[in-house]
Structures are given as structure tokens and as C-alpha cells.
């Protein structure tokens, strides 16, 4: 019997097994627009979630493997390979089996990755295989972050009553020494320093940018924060918190990765822990927080963040801020919400945007758990963030003290604040003057002074406020 014919026969066996499964339990059927949008090389079709179990199939190299079914779409299956990749096969190309699914042996996968990346070094830890041609310092720091993050994320998810498990497959992290090598491999736009590939199950990153950053220390902090962010995505997709190919609301998908992303920099670069203040995101939100008092928050930030179909860099910071507030101050509701989204299956979840560009169904789910008073929530987020101490990433660089002074009934009143750039300081001054009445605006005096570092600027600002109030 030819191999092609044998596959057809095996497909008939599988079809009978799938039919028996549908008779035993009612099928959940969903039609999706186009699985190719998720990187799946199959046409749209009926989605069957009760087609489960393990199958024997042949890999691209012709080797016979045991894979685990993730989802059935039309006459095709999405299968988890022992190396962690997701592949698609026609039902006619597989055979149901009672053999257990086992992740690929680490040494075997390590050897294959060495062949795919000649000249790269490899290191295998308990959960990860690291493939790199970077400096040892960068590689070892990344290894410490990833390996310390995984048990921490698992422990945190358990406290949220989410069922978690050890990764079934080795987790692969590929590190390129230069941005050029990385772009040759990934062909991504500028600014993307790391990413998690849901299909390949790899985290990919680079160490050295093509252009020398203006502030190298800040670049390193941003890069390491991004690496831990993408590592969080990989871990969540492999321990049962987020199912592969599920479509979480953008705000929580990125917000929870940012929640898990805080790292400690320097020689002992490591993961800081779930819920620790994310210094890079606090830094990014600095101008937003200083530009308004809590009672000025109108809910726009929450509405835009929750309904977002995609996020800007500031949107990532807002998603983290909202996540951190809810996880800290609305823990019971947040844990229930996380339990709910963890149950989303492959291709489940909303991405359709309305005429306003927002995903309204994600807003409705948010309201179900946290209420619909977005202005009140935003005011609480602002108050929460302002009460959090954080390590300013540019504290050793020059800072600006901006001030606004007015006379009321022959008495001097003033406001002052500290900024890391003159542009942000000027915007803050404009906002403060805008709040004054017409008479006060005419007499308002603004000032701006530069200091060698943040602590010197903060000392001056405190003295100025005492003298002018």
C-alpha cells in the first residue's frame, strides 16, 4: 500500500473516531473569518473543539511523531508537535493513537537548533533551551530572568485559582548579537527588539542595535523589560494560563505581560516578581500623571485602553497601569476575570472593531467584572499610581524643575514639578496655566531651571514650593 493511500485509510479511522466523539458530547461549533490571520495555513471552516486527543503524523522531515490536537477547523487539524511548534494537517494525514504525547528530548532539540543556527552556542536549563551568539553577560542575564520568572508566574496564577501545569515542551529562546542578524531572521519593523511567536513557540531577541542609542543605559532597561515581557507571553501560553491561539482582549494580554515584566538591572539582572512596580512604564506615564489630578480623570484613558484593538507604546503603559490597579485594589474581581479569560480556547475571543475603532465586546466583558463607571475607575488608577514609589530610570541624568506662580489677594501661590525633559515641563506649564481664570493667566509667572540629576531637582522643587505657598 502506498504512503498516500495509507494516509487516506488512517483518515477514515480518524473521521470515525471524531464522529463517535461528537455523538458522546455536543460539539461547540464556531465559524471564524480566516485562520490564516493567525499564521495557520488552512482555509476558514467549521471549528470543532471536542476533537481532542493525540495523533500520529509525519513531520516535514518525514519522521513519524505523536502530536496533540489543539483544534479542528473544517477538514484540518492544528497539532502541537513535540518541539512546541503548531502545525496543520489534513484529517486524512493523521491517525488517532493512545500513545502519550511527550515533549522532545532537550538534547535532541538542542542539537537540531544548533544545526539551524550554525556558530551559535546553546545552553539548556530546566525549562528552556537558549540559542545565542550574544555576549555571555546578555545571555546569562536573559537566562536568569526567564528561569526565575516561570515558577513565579506559575505560583501567582495558582493563587488566582487558575489551573496550571509544567510546560509540556522545551521553551526555546533565540538571541542574536546584532539587530541586523535579527532582522534578517525575522524581517520586523524598527523598534521591535523582541517577540514571542505563537506558532513556533519561540522568543526571539537581539542585543546590540544598529544605531548607538542616545542614552545607552535607558536602551538596556527598555530592551530587558521587553525581553521579560515576551518571556511572560511564552510562559503564559505554555503553563495553561493562556491557550495557544486564543484571542484575549488586547489590554489584558499586554497588561498582564507588563505586570509580570519588572526586572532588576545591573550585574545581577533578574526578574523582580509579579506585581512589582514596572519602572519603565511608570516612567512612560510620568507626563500623564503629572498633567492631571485624580479628579480631572474623565474615563477616556480607561475607555480607550479597554476597547483597543491594538496598542501604542503609551497604550502598553496604560494597559499595565490598569492591570496593576485592578490586581492590587480589585483582587477578587480581577482573579475572577483572569480565570474567565484563561478559559478562552483557540480562536475564541473578539477582535472585530466597530466604526469607532474599538472592540466593543471587550468593553462589555470588562464592565461585567469591574463596572461601567470608567471615570471613577480612572480616578482610582491615577491615585493608585501616584502612591507608588519607583526607581526613575533617568535619575542620574539632568532634570528640569518647572514652576507656575500666581498672585491671589496679594498672596503668592505656586506649583512646581520635576521632569526629565524640557518638552514635558513646558506641556505641564501650559496645562497649569490653562486651569487658571483669565485674570490669573495674565499675571502668571512661569519658570524653568535645569539640574544635574533628579534628586537635586526634587530638592529645589520642595524648597520652592515651601517658599511660594
DRENDO-1510 file (C-alpha; in Angstrom, 1 decimal, always signed):
<recs>
REC; n; res; u; v; w
REC; 1; UNK; +0.0; +0.0; +0.0 .
REC; 2; UNK; +1.4; +3.4; -1.0 .
REC; 3; UNK; +2.0; +6.0; +1.7 .
REC; 4; UNK; -0.7; +8.3; +0.2 .
REC; 5; UNK; -3.3; +5.5; +0.3 .
REC; 6; UNK; -2.3; +4.6; +3.8 .
REC; 7; UNK; -2.9; +8.2; +4.9 .
REC; 8; UNK; -6.4; +8.1; +3.4 .
REC; 9; UNK; -7.2; +4.9; +5.3 .
REC; 10; UNK; -5.9; +6.4; +8.5 .
REC; 11; UNK; -8.1; +9.5; +7.8 .
REC; 12; UNK; -11.2; +7.3; +7.7 .
REC; 13; UNK; -10.3; +5.8; +11.0 .
REC; 14; UNK; -9.8; +9.3; +12.5 .
REC; 15; UNK; -13.1; +10.5; +11.0 .
REC; 16; UNK; -15.0; +7.6; +12.6 .
REC; 17; UNK; -13.3; +8.5; +15.9 .
REC; 18; UNK; -14.3; +12.1; +15.6 .
REC; 19; UNK; -17.9; +11.2; +14.8 .
REC; 20; UNK; -18.1; +9.0; +17.9 .
REC; 21; UNK; -16.7; +11.9; +19.9 .
REC; 22; UNK; -19.5; +14.2; +18.6 .
REC; 23; UNK; -22.2; +11.7; +19.5 .
REC; 24; UNK; -20.9; +11.4; +23.0 .
REC; 25; UNK; -20.8; +15.2; +23.6 .
REC; 26; UNK; -22.4; +18.1; +21.9 .
REC; 27; UNK; -20.0; +19.9; +19.7 .
REC; 28; UNK; -19.1; +23.5; +20.1 .
REC; 29; UNK; -19.1; +24.9; +16.5 .
REC; 30; UNK; -17.9; +28.3; +15.5 .
REC; 31; UNK; -17.2; +29.8; +12.1 .
REC; 32; UNK; -14.1; +32.0; +12.0 .
REC; 33; UNK; -13.2; +34.6; +9.4 .
REC; 34; UNK; -9.8; +33.3; +8.3 .
REC; 35; UNK; -7.4; +31.2; +10.4 .
REC; 36; UNK; -4.6; +32.4; +8.1 .
REC; 37; UNK; -4.7; +35.7; +10.1 .
REC; 38; UNK; -3.2; +33.6; +13.0 .
REC; 39; UNK; -0.4; +32.2; +10.8 .
REC; 40; UNK; -2.3; +28.9; +10.1 .
REC; 41; UNK; -2.1; +27.7; +6.5 .
REC; 42; UNK; -5.7; +26.5; +6.3 .
REC; 43; UNK; -8.9; +27.9; +4.9 .
REC; 44; UNK; -11.8; +29.1; +7.1 .
REC; 45; UNK; -14.2; +26.4; +8.2 .
REC; 46; UNK; -16.3; +24.9; +11.0 .
REC; 47; UNK; -14.4; +24.9; +14.3 .
REC; 48; UNK; -14.8; +21.7; +16.4 .
REC; 49; UNK; -13.5; +21.9; +20.0 .
REC; 50; UNK; -14.4; +18.4; +21.1 .
REC; 51; UNK; -12.0; +16.7; +18.6 .
REC; 52; UNK; -9.2; +16.1; +21.1 .
REC; 53; UNK; -6.5; +13.6; +21.9 .
REC; 54; UNK; -3.3; +12.5; +20.3 .
REC; 55; UNK; -2.5; +11.6; +16.7 .
REC; 56; UNK; +0.4; +10.0; +14.8 .
REC; 57; UNK; +1.6; +12.1; +11.9 .
REC; 58; UNK; +4.6; +12.8; +9.8 .
REC; 59; UNK; +6.8; +15.9; +10.2 .
REC; 60; UNK; +8.2; +18.0; +7.4 .
REC; 61; UNK; +11.3; +15.8; +7.6 .
REC; 62; UNK; +9.2; +12.6; +7.1 .
REC; 63; UNK; +9.6; +11.5; +10.7 .
REC; 64; UNK; +6.7; +9.9; +12.4 .
REC; 65; UNK; +5.7; +11.7; +15.6 .
REC; 66; UNK; +2.9; +11.8; +18.2 .
REC; 67; UNK; +1.2; +15.2; +18.4 .
REC; 68; UNK; -1.6; +16.7; +20.5 .
REC; 69; UNK; -4.7; +18.1; +18.8 .
REC; 70; UNK; -5.3; +21.7; +19.6 .
REC; 71; UNK; -8.4; +22.4; +17.4 .
REC; 72; UNK; -10.2; +21.1; +14.3 .
REC; 73; UNK; -11.1; +23.6; +11.5 .
REC; 74; UNK; -13.1; +22.1; +8.7 .
REC; 75; UNK; -11.2; +19.0; +7.5 .
REC; 76; UNK; -7.9; +20.2; +9.1 .
REC; 77; UNK; -6.3; +19.9; +12.5 .
REC; 78; UNK; -3.9; +22.2; +14.4 .
REC; 79; UNK; -1.4; +19.9; +16.2 .
REC; 80; UNK; +1.1; +20.6; +18.9 .
REC; 81; UNK; +4.5; +19.0; +17.9 .
REC; 82; UNK; +6.9; +17.6; +20.5 .
REC; 83; UNK; +9.2; +20.5; +19.7 .
REC; 84; UNK; +6.5; +23.0; +20.7 .
REC; 85; UNK; +5.6; +24.1; +17.2 .
REC; 86; UNK; +2.0; +24.2; +16.0 .
REC; 87; UNK; +1.5; +22.6; +12.6 .
REC; 88; UNK; -1.6; +21.9; +10.4 .
REC; 89; UNK; -2.5; +18.6; +8.9 .
REC; 90; UNK; -5.5; +17.3; +6.9 .
REC; 91; UNK; -7.6; +14.7; +8.8 .
REC; 92; UNK; -6.6; +12.3; +6.1 .
REC; 93; UNK; -2.9; +12.7; +7.1 .
REC; 94; UNK; -3.2; +11.5; +10.7 .
REC; 95; UNK; -4.1; +8.5; +12.8 .
REC; 96; UNK; -5.6; +8.5; +16.2 .
REC; 97; UNK; -3.4; +7.0; +18.9 .
REC; 98; UNK; -3.4; +6.1; +22.5 .
REC; 99; UNK; +0.3; +6.8; +22.7 .
REC; 100; UNK; +1.2; +9.6; +25.2 .
REC; 101; UNK; +2.3; +13.0; +24.0 .
REC; 102; UNK; +5.8; +13.8; +25.2 .
REC; 103; UNK; +7.9; +16.9; +24.6 .
REC; 104; UNK; +11.0; +16.4; +22.6 .
REC; 105; UNK; +14.2; +15.4; +24.5 .
REC; 106; UNK; +16.1; +18.6; +25.3 .
REC; 107; UNK; +19.4; +17.3; +24.0 .
REC; 108; UNK; +17.8; +16.2; +20.7 .
REC; 109; UNK; +16.1; +19.6; +20.2 .
REC; 110; UNK; +19.3; +21.4; +21.2 .
REC; 111; UNK; +21.2; +19.5; +18.5 .
REC; 112; UNK; +18.6; +20.4; +15.9 .
REC; 113; UNK; +18.7; +24.1; +16.9 .
REC; 114; UNK; +22.5; +24.1; +16.6 .
REC; 115; UNK; +22.1; +22.8; +13.1 .
REC; 116; UNK; +19.6; +25.5; +12.3 .
REC; 117; UNK; +21.9; +28.2; +13.8 .
REC; 118; UNK; +25.5; +27.3; +12.9 .
REC; 119; UNK; +28.0; +29.1; +15.0 .
REC; 120; UNK; +25.6; +29.8; +17.9 .
REC; 121; UNK; +26.1; +28.5; +21.4 .
REC; 122; UNK; +23.4; +26.7; +23.3 .
REC; 123; UNK; +22.5; +26.3; +26.9 .
REC; 124; UNK; +19.8; +24.0; +28.4 .
REC; 125; UNK; +18.1; +24.7; +31.7 .
REC; 126; UNK; +15.2; +23.0; +33.4 .
REC; 127; UNK; +12.6; +24.6; +31.2 .
REC; 128; UNK; +14.4; +26.4; +28.4 .
REC; 129; UNK; +16.8; +25.9; +25.6 .
REC; 130; UNK; +18.8; +29.1; +24.9 .
REC; 131; UNK; +20.4; +29.6; +21.5 .
REC; 132; UNK; +22.7; +32.6; +21.2 .
REC; 133; UNK; +25.7; +34.4; +19.7 .
REC; 134; UNK; +25.4; +37.4; +22.1 .
REC; 135; UNK; +27.8; +38.3; +24.9 .
REC; 136; UNK; +27.8; +36.0; +27.8 .
REC; 137; UNK; +26.6; +38.7; +30.1 .
REC; 138; UNK; +23.5; +39.4; +28.0 .
REC; 139; UNK; +22.8; +35.6; +27.6 .
REC; 140; UNK; +23.2; +34.8; +31.2 .
REC; 141; UNK; +21.0; +37.8; +32.3 .
REC; 142; UNK; +18.3; +36.6; +30.0 .
REC; 143; UNK; +18.6; +33.0; +31.3 .
REC; 144; UNK; +18.2; +34.2; +34.9 .
REC; 145; UNK; +15.2; +36.3; +34.0 .
REC; 146; UNK; +13.4; +33.5; +32.2 .
REC; 147; UNK; +14.1; +30.7; +34.5 .
REC; 148; UNK; +13.2; +32.7; +37.6 .
REC; 149; UNK; +10.1; +34.1; +36.0 .
REC; 150; UNK; +8.5; +30.8; +35.2 .
REC; 151; UNK; +7.9; +29.4; +38.7 .
REC; 152; UNK; +7.0; +32.8; +39.9 .
REC; 153; UNK; +4.3; +33.2; +37.3 .
REC; 154; UNK; +3.0; +29.7; +38.0 .
REC; 155; UNK; +2.7; +30.4; +41.7 .
REC; 156; UNK; +0.9; +33.7; +41.0 .
REC; 157; UNK; -1.6; +32.0; +38.7 .
REC; 158; UNK; -2.2; +29.3; +41.2 .
REC; 159; UNK; -3.2; +32.0; +43.8 .
REC; 160; UNK; -5.7; +33.2; +41.2 .
REC; 161; UNK; -7.3; +29.7; +41.2 .
REC; 162; UNK; -6.1; +29.1; +37.6 .
REC; 163; UNK; -5.2; +25.5; +36.8 .
REC; 164; UNK; -1.6; +25.5; +35.7 .
REC; 165; UNK; +0.9; +22.8; +34.7 .
REC; 166; UNK; +4.6; +22.5; +33.9 .
REC; 167; UNK; +5.4; +23.2; +30.2 .
REC; 168; UNK; +4.9; +20.2; +28.1 .
REC; 169; UNK; +7.7; +21.1; +25.7 .
REC; 170; UNK; +11.1; +22.8; +25.9 .
REC; 171; UNK; +10.8; +26.5; +25.7 .
REC; 172; UNK; +13.2; +28.0; +23.1 .
REC; 173; UNK; +14.8; +31.4; +23.3 .
REC; 174; UNK; +16.9; +32.6; +20.4 .
REC; 175; UNK; +19.2; +35.6; +20.9 .
REC; 176; UNK; +21.0; +37.4; +18.1 .
REC; 177; UNK; +24.1; +39.6; +18.8 .
REC; 178; UNK; +23.0; +42.3; +16.4 .
REC; 179; UNK; +19.9; +44.0; +15.1 .
REC; 180; UNK; +20.9; +43.2; +11.5 .
REC; 181; UNK; +21.1; +39.5; +12.2 .
REC; 182; UNK; +17.8; +39.6; +14.0 .
REC; 183; UNK; +16.1; +41.5; +11.1 .
REC; 184; UNK; +17.5; +39.1; +8.5 .
REC; 185; UNK; +15.9; +36.3; +10.6 .
REC; 186; UNK; +12.6; +37.9; +11.5 .
REC; 187; UNK; +12.0; +40.8; +9.0 .
REC; 188; UNK; +10.3; +43.0; +11.5 .
REC; 189; UNK; +9.9; +46.8; +11.6 .
REC; 190; UNK; +12.2; +49.1; +13.6 .
REC; 191; UNK; +11.6; +49.3; +17.3 .
REC; 192; UNK; +10.7; +45.6; +17.9 .
REC; 193; UNK; +13.6; +44.4; +20.0 .
REC; 194; UNK; +12.0; +41.0; +20.9 .
REC; 195; UNK; +8.9; +39.0; +20.1 .
REC; 196; UNK; +7.1; +35.8; +21.0 .
REC; 197; UNK; +6.0; +33.6; +18.0 .
REC; 198; UNK; +2.8; +31.8; +19.0 .
REC; 199; UNK; +3.2; +29.3; +16.1 .
REC; 200; UNK; +6.9; +28.5; +16.6 .
REC; 201; UNK; +6.7; +28.9; +20.4 .
REC; 202; UNK; +10.0; +30.8; +20.3 .
REC; 203; UNK; +11.0; +34.0; +21.9 .
REC; 204; UNK; +13.5; +35.9; +19.6 .
REC; 205; UNK; +15.5; +39.0; +20.5 .
REC; 206; UNK; +18.8; +40.8; +19.8 .
REC; 207; UNK; +21.4; +42.5; +21.9 .
REC; 208; UNK; +23.0; +45.4; +20.1 .
REC; 209; UNK; +21.1; +48.0; +18.0 .
REC; 210; UNK; +22.4; +49.1; +14.6 .
REC; 211; UNK; +22.5; +52.8; +15.7 .
REC; 212; UNK; +24.1; +53.7; +19.0 .
REC; 213; UNK; +21.3; +54.9; +21.4 .
REC; 214; UNK; +21.4; +58.4; +22.8 .
REC; 215; UNK; +21.2; +57.0; +26.3 .
REC; 216; UNK; +22.6; +53.5; +26.4 .
REC; 217; UNK; +21.5; +52.8; +30.0 .
REC; 218; UNK; +17.9; +53.6; +29.1 .
REC; 219; UNK; +18.1; +51.4; +26.0 .
REC; 220; UNK; +19.3; +48.5; +28.0 .
REC; 221; UNK; +16.5; +48.9; +30.5 .
REC; 222; UNK; +13.9; +49.1; +27.8 .
REC; 223; UNK; +15.3; +46.1; +26.0 .
REC; 224; UNK; +15.5; +43.9; +29.1 .
REC; 225; UNK; +11.9; +45.0; +30.0 .
REC; 226; UNK; +10.7; +44.0; +26.6 .
REC; 227; UNK; +12.5; +40.6; +26.8 .
REC; 228; UNK; +10.8; +39.8; +30.1 .
REC; 229; UNK; +7.5; +40.9; +28.6 .
REC; 230; UNK; +7.9; +38.5; +25.7 .
REC; 231; UNK; +9.1; +35.8; +28.1 .
REC; 232; UNK; +5.9; +36.3; +30.1 .
REC; 233; UNK; +3.8; +35.7; +26.9 .
REC; 234; UNK; +5.7; +32.5; +26.2 .
REC; 235; UNK; +5.3; +31.2; +29.8 .
REC; 236; UNK; +1.6; +32.1; +30.0 .
REC; 237; UNK; +1.0; +30.2; +26.7 .
REC; 238; UNK; +2.8; +27.1; +28.0 .
REC; 239; UNK; +1.6; +26.6; +31.6 .
REC; 240; UNK; -2.2; +26.7; +30.9 .
REC; 241; UNK; -3.0; +30.3; +31.7 .
REC; 242; UNK; -3.5; +31.4; +28.0 .
REC; 243; UNK; -4.3; +28.8; +25.5 .
REC; 244; UNK; -2.4; +28.9; +22.3 .
REC; 245; UNK; -4.2; +30.9; +19.5 .
REC; 246; UNK; -6.8; +32.3; +21.9 .
REC; 247; UNK; -7.6; +36.0; +21.5 .
REC; 248; UNK; -7.5; +37.8; +24.8 .
REC; 249; UNK; -8.6; +41.4; +25.0 .
REC; 250; UNK; -5.6; +43.5; +24.0 .
REC; 251; UNK; -5.5; +45.4; +27.3 .
REC; 252; UNK; -5.1; +42.3; +29.5 .
REC; 253; UNK; -3.0; +40.4; +27.0 .
REC; 254; UNK; -0.3; +43.1; +27.1 .
REC; 255; UNK; -1.2; +44.5; +30.5 .
REC; 256; UNK; -0.6; +41.2; +32.3 .
REC; 257; UNK; +2.7; +40.6; +30.4 .
REC; 258; UNK; +3.8; +44.1; +31.6 .
REC; 259; UNK; +2.6; +43.1; +35.1 .
REC; 260; UNK; +5.0; +40.2; +35.0 .
REC; 261; UNK; +7.8; +42.1; +33.3 .
REC; 262; UNK; +9.6; +44.1; +36.0 .
REC; 263; UNK; +13.3; +43.2; +36.2 .
REC; 264; UNK; +16.3; +44.3; +38.2 .
REC; 265; UNK; +19.2; +45.7; +36.2 .
REC; 266; UNK; +22.9; +45.6; +36.6 .
REC; 267; UNK; +25.3; +42.7; +37.2 .
REC; 268; UNK; +22.6; +40.6; +38.9 .
REC; 269; UNK; +20.0; +41.1; +36.3 .
REC; 270; UNK; +16.9; +39.1; +37.3 .
REC; 271; UNK; +13.1; +39.0; +37.5 .
REC; 272; UNK; +11.8; +41.2; +40.3 .
REC; 273; UNK; +8.4; +39.5; +40.8 .
REC; 274; UNK; +4.7; +39.6; +39.8 .
REC; 275; UNK; +3.2; +43.0; +40.5 .
REC; 276; UNK; +6.4; +44.8; +41.3 .
REC; 277; UNK; +6.3; +48.4; +40.0 .
REC; 278; UNK; +7.3; +48.4; +36.3 .
REC; 279; UNK; +9.8; +51.3; +36.4 .
REC; 280; UNK; +9.8; +51.7; +32.6 .
REC; 281; UNK; +6.0; +52.0; +32.3 .
REC; 282; UNK; +5.8; +54.4; +35.3 .
REC; 283; UNK; +8.5; +56.5; +33.5 .
REC; 284; UNK; +6.4; +56.5; +30.4 .
REC; 285; UNK; +3.3; +57.5; +32.3 .
REC; 286; UNK; +5.1; +60.3; +34.1 .
REC; 287; UNK; +3.8; +63.2; +32.0 .
REC; 288; UNK; +0.2; +61.8; +32.0 .
REC; 289; UNK; +0.2; +61.6; +35.8 .
REC; 290; UNK; +1.7; +65.0; +36.4 .
REC; 291; UNK; -0.6; +66.7; +33.9 .
REC; 292; UNK; -3.8; +65.9; +35.8 .
REC; 293; UNK; -5.2; +65.5; +39.3 .
REC; 294; UNK; -7.3; +62.4; +40.0 .
REC; 295; UNK; -10.5; +64.5; +40.0 .
REC; 296; UNK; -9.7; +65.5; +36.4 .
REC; 297; UNK; -9.7; +62.0; +35.0 .
REC; 298; UNK; -12.8; +61.6; +32.8 .
REC; 299; UNK; -12.6; +57.9; +31.9 .
REC; 300; UNK; -11.2; +58.4; +28.4 .
REC; 301; UNK; -8.0; +56.6; +29.2 .
REC; 302; UNK; -9.8; +53.5; +30.6 .
REC; 303; UNK; -12.3; +53.5; +27.7 .
REC; 304; UNK; -9.6; +53.7; +25.0 .
REC; 305; UNK; -7.4; +51.1; +26.7 .
REC; 306; UNK; -10.1; +48.5; +27.3 .
REC; 307; UNK; -11.6; +48.9; +23.8 .
REC; 308; UNK; -8.3; +48.9; +22.0 .
REC; 309; UNK; -7.7; +46.5; +19.1 .
REC; 310; UNK; -4.1; +47.5; +19.0 .
REC; 311; UNK; -1.8; +49.5; +21.4 .
REC; 312; UNK; +0.8; +52.2; +21.0 .
REC; 313; UNK; +3.7; +52.3; +23.4 .
REC; 314; UNK; +1.7; +54.6; +25.7 .
REC; 315; UNK; -1.2; +52.2; +25.3 .
REC; 316; UNK; +1.1; +49.4; +26.7 .
REC; 317; UNK; +1.8; +51.6; +29.7 .
REC; 318; UNK; -1.9; +52.4; +30.2 .
REC; 319; UNK; -2.7; +48.7; +30.0 .
REC; 320; UNK; -0.1; +47.9; +32.6 .
REC; 321; UNK; -1.4; +50.8; +34.8 .
REC; 322; UNK; -5.0; +49.5; +34.6 .
REC; 323; UNK; -3.9; +45.9; +35.2 .
REC; 324; UNK; -1.7; +46.8; +38.2 .
REC; 325; UNK; -4.5; +48.8; +39.8 .
REC; 326; UNK; -7.1; +46.0; +39.3 .
REC; 327; UNK; -4.8; +43.3; +40.5 .
REC; 328; UNK; -3.9; +45.4; +43.6 .
REC; 329; UNK; -7.1; +47.1; +44.6 .
REC; 330; UNK; -9.8; +44.8; +43.0 .
REC; 331; UNK; -8.2; +41.5; +43.5 .
REC; 332; UNK; -11.3; +39.3; +43.9 .
REC; 333; UNK; -12.9; +40.7; +40.7 .
REC; 334; UNK; -9.5; +40.6; +38.9 .
REC; 335; UNK; -8.8; +37.0; +39.8 .
REC; 336; UNK; -12.3; +36.0; +38.5 .
REC; 337; UNK; -11.7; +37.9; +35.3 .
REC; 338; UNK; -8.3; +36.2; +34.8 .
REC; 339; UNK; -10.0; +32.8; +35.4 .
REC; 340; UNK; -12.5; +33.7; +32.7 .
REC; 341; UNK; -10.1; +34.7; +30.0 .
REC; 342; UNK; -7.9; +31.7; +30.8 .
REC; 343; UNK; -10.8; +29.6; +29.6 .
REC; 344; UNK; -10.8; +31.1; +26.1 .
REC; 345; UNK; -10.0; +28.4; +23.6 .
REC; 346; UNK; -8.0; +28.6; +20.3 .
REC; 347; UNK; -9.6; +31.2; +18.0 .
REC; 348; UNK; -12.0; +32.3; +20.7 .
REC; 349; UNK; -12.2; +36.0; +21.7 .
REC; 350; UNK; -13.2; +39.1; +20.0 .
REC; 351; UNK; -11.1; +41.2; +17.5 .
REC; 352; UNK; -13.8; +42.8; +15.4 .
REC; 353; UNK; -13.6; +46.6; +15.6 .
REC; 354; UNK; -16.6; +48.9; +15.4 .
REC; 355; UNK; -16.8; +52.2; +13.4 .
REC; 356; UNK; -15.0; +53.9; +16.3 .
REC; 357; UNK; -12.1; +51.5; +16.0 .
REC; 358; UNK; -12.8; +49.8; +19.3 .
REC; 359; UNK; -13.7; +46.2; +20.2 .
REC; 360; UNK; -17.0; +46.8; +22.0 .
REC; 361; UNK; -17.4; +43.2; +23.2 .
REC; 362; UNK; -14.2; +43.5; +25.2 .
REC; 363; UNK; -15.6; +46.7; +26.8 .
REC; 364; UNK; -18.7; +44.8; +27.8 .
REC; 365; UNK; -16.8; +42.0; +29.4 .
REC; 366; UNK; -14.7; +44.5; +31.3 .
REC; 367; UNK; -17.9; +46.2; +32.6 .
REC; 368; UNK; -19.3; +42.8; +33.7 .
REC; 369; UNK; -16.4; +42.4; +36.2 .
REC; 370; UNK; -15.3; +45.9; +37.1 .
REC; 371; UNK; -18.4; +48.2; +36.4 .
REC; 372; UNK; -19.1; +50.8; +33.8 .
REC; 373; UNK; -18.1; +54.0; +35.6 .
REC; 374; UNK; -14.8; +54.5; +33.6 .
REC; 375; UNK; -14.2; +57.9; +35.1 .
REC; 376; UNK; -14.3; +56.6; +38.6 .
REC; 377; UNK; -12.0; +53.8; +37.7 .
REC; 378; UNK; -9.6; +56.1; +36.0 .
REC; 379; UNK; -9.5; +58.4; +39.0 .
REC; 380; UNK; -8.7; +55.4; +41.2 .
REC; 381; UNK; -5.9; +54.4; +38.8 .
REC; 382; UNK; -4.3; +57.8; +39.0 .
REC; 383; UNK; -4.5; +57.9; +42.8 .
REC; 384; UNK; -3.1; +54.3; +42.9 .
REC; 385; UNK; -0.1; +55.1; +40.6 .
REC; 386; UNK; +0.7; +58.4; +42.4 .
REC; 387; UNK; +1.1; +56.4; +45.6 .
REC; 388; UNK; +3.6; +54.0; +44.2 .
REC; 389; UNK; +7.4; +54.6; +44.6 .
REC; 390; UNK; +9.5; +53.7; +41.7 .
REC; 391; UNK; +13.1; +53.9; +40.5 .
REC; 392; UNK; +13.3; +56.5; +37.9 .
REC; 393; UNK; +15.4; +55.1; +35.0 .
REC; 394; UNK; +16.9; +58.6; +34.2 .
REC; 395; UNK; +17.6; +59.7; +37.8 .
REC; 396; UNK; +21.3; +60.3; +37.1 .
REC; 397; UNK; +20.6; +62.5; +34.1 .
REC; 398; UNK; +19.7; +66.2; +34.0 .
REC; 399; UNK; +16.2; +67.1; +35.1 .
REC; 400; UNK; +14.1; +70.2; +34.8 .
REC; 401; UNK; +12.0; +72.0; +37.6 .
REC; 402; UNK; +9.0; +73.7; +36.0 .
REC; 403; UNK; +7.1; +76.3; +38.1 .
REC; 404; UNK; +3.9; +78.4; +37.7 .
REC; 405; UNK; +3.3; +81.2; +40.2 .
REC; 406; UNK; +0.2; +83.4; +40.6 .
REC; 407; UNK; -0.8; +86.2; +43.0 .
REC; 408; UNK; -4.2; +86.0; +44.7 .
REC; 409; UNK; -5.3; +88.7; +47.1 .
REC; 410; UNK; -1.6; +89.8; +47.4 .
REC; 411; UNK; -0.6; +86.3; +48.3 .
REC; 412; UNK; +1.7; +84.1; +46.3 .
REC; 413; UNK; +0.6; +80.6; +45.2 .
REC; 414; UNK; +2.7; +78.3; +43.1 .
REC; 415; UNK; +3.0; +74.8; +41.7 .
REC; 416; UNK; +6.2; +73.1; +40.7 .
REC; 417; UNK; +7.1; +69.7; +39.3 .
REC; 418; UNK; +10.2; +67.8; +38.1 .
REC; 419; UNK; +10.6; +66.4; +34.6 .
REC; 420; UNK; +13.3; +64.6; +32.6 .
REC; 421; UNK; +12.7; +66.8; +29.5 .
REC; 422; UNK; +12.0; +70.5; +28.8 .
REC; 423; UNK; +9.3; +69.5; +26.4 .
REC; 424; UNK; +7.3; +67.7; +29.1 .
REC; 425; UNK; +7.9; +70.5; +31.5 .
REC; 426; UNK; +6.6; +73.1; +29.0 .
REC; 427; UNK; +3.5; +71.0; +28.4 .
REC; 428; UNK; +2.8; +70.7; +32.1 .
REC; 429; UNK; +3.2; +74.5; +32.5 .
REC; 430; UNK; +0.7; +75.1; +29.7 .
REC; 431; UNK; -1.8; +72.8; +31.3 .
REC; 432; UNK; -1.4; +74.5; +34.7 .
REC; 433; UNK; -1.9; +78.0; +33.1 .
REC; 434; UNK; -5.0; +76.7; +31.2 .
REC; 435; UNK; -6.6; +75.8; +34.6 .
REC; 436; UNK; -6.4; +79.4; +35.8 .
REC; 437; UNK; -9.0; +82.1; +35.3 .
REC; 438; UNK; -8.4; +84.9; +32.8 .
REC; 439; UNK; -7.1; +87.3; +35.3 .
REC; 440; UNK; -4.7; +84.8; +36.9 .
REC; 441; UNK; -3.5; +83.7; +33.4 .
REC; 442; UNK; -2.4; +87.3; +32.7 .
REC; 443; UNK; -0.4; +87.6; +35.9 .
REC; 444; UNK; +1.0; +84.1; +35.9 .
REC; 445; UNK; +4.8; +83.8; +36.0 .
REC; 446; UNK; +6.4; +80.6; +34.7 .
REC; 447; UNK; +10.0; +79.4; +35.4 .
REC; 448; UNK; +12.2; +76.6; +34.4 .
REC; 449; UNK; +15.6; +75.5; +35.8 .
REC; 450; UNK; +17.8; +72.6; +34.9 .
REC; 451; UNK; +19.7; +70.5; +37.5 .
REC; 452; UNK; +22.4; +67.8; +37.1 .
REC; 453; UNK; +20.2; +64.9; +38.3 .
REC; 454; UNK; +16.7; +64.1; +39.6 .
REC; 455; UNK; +17.5; +64.3; +43.3 .
REC; 456; UNK; +18.9; +67.8; +43.0 .
REC; 457; UNK; +15.8; +68.9; +41.1 .
REC; 458; UNK; +13.5; +67.4; +43.6 .
REC; 459; UNK; +15.3; +69.2; +46.5 .
REC; 460; UNK; +14.9; +72.5; +44.7 .
REC; 461; UNK; +11.3; +71.9; +43.9 .
REC; 462; UNK; +10.5; +71.1; +47.5 .
REC; 463; UNK; +12.2; +74.3; +48.7 .
REC; 464; UNK; +10.5; +76.4; +46.0 .
REC; 465; UNK; +7.0; +75.1; +47.0 .
REC; 466; UNK; +7.6; +75.9; +50.7 .
REC; 467; UNK; +8.7; +79.4; +49.8 .
REC; 468; UNK; +5.8; +80.2; +47.4 .
REC; 469; UNK; +2.8; +78.8; +49.2 .
</recs>
